């Protein structure tokens, strides 16, 4: 079942359950999917690939995390809570996130593989790391761990 189909089912379920936040969130996801589909159709592609769907969800989750941080800094805990609820709903559709230990293991492996030894070699590790952990780890967290290991 594609993400679009799963989201359509989630919309129906949320409407029946009268779950306002879930309904709002999944409708927002469907809107972004439809917009992205119209973009790729113009390029000759019939539908979104799993990778493109994952990119959409990752982007939406990142936006929520950024909003939560900004709202908390501004003292708007009510809005931060709403964004956190939306983030939890989005994370249901994302692959399971790697733990810090798993991320470190991948980074250690890539550092050994590429022969990276200092901060200058950060690009050698970050590119392959983000490809390998796409959608499974937050880029900022990966970057911080790579930086810490290469200094």
Helices and strands as residue ranges (DSSP letters): H 3-17, H 20-42, H 50-73, H 77-91, H 100-114, G 119-121, H 122-132, H 139-149
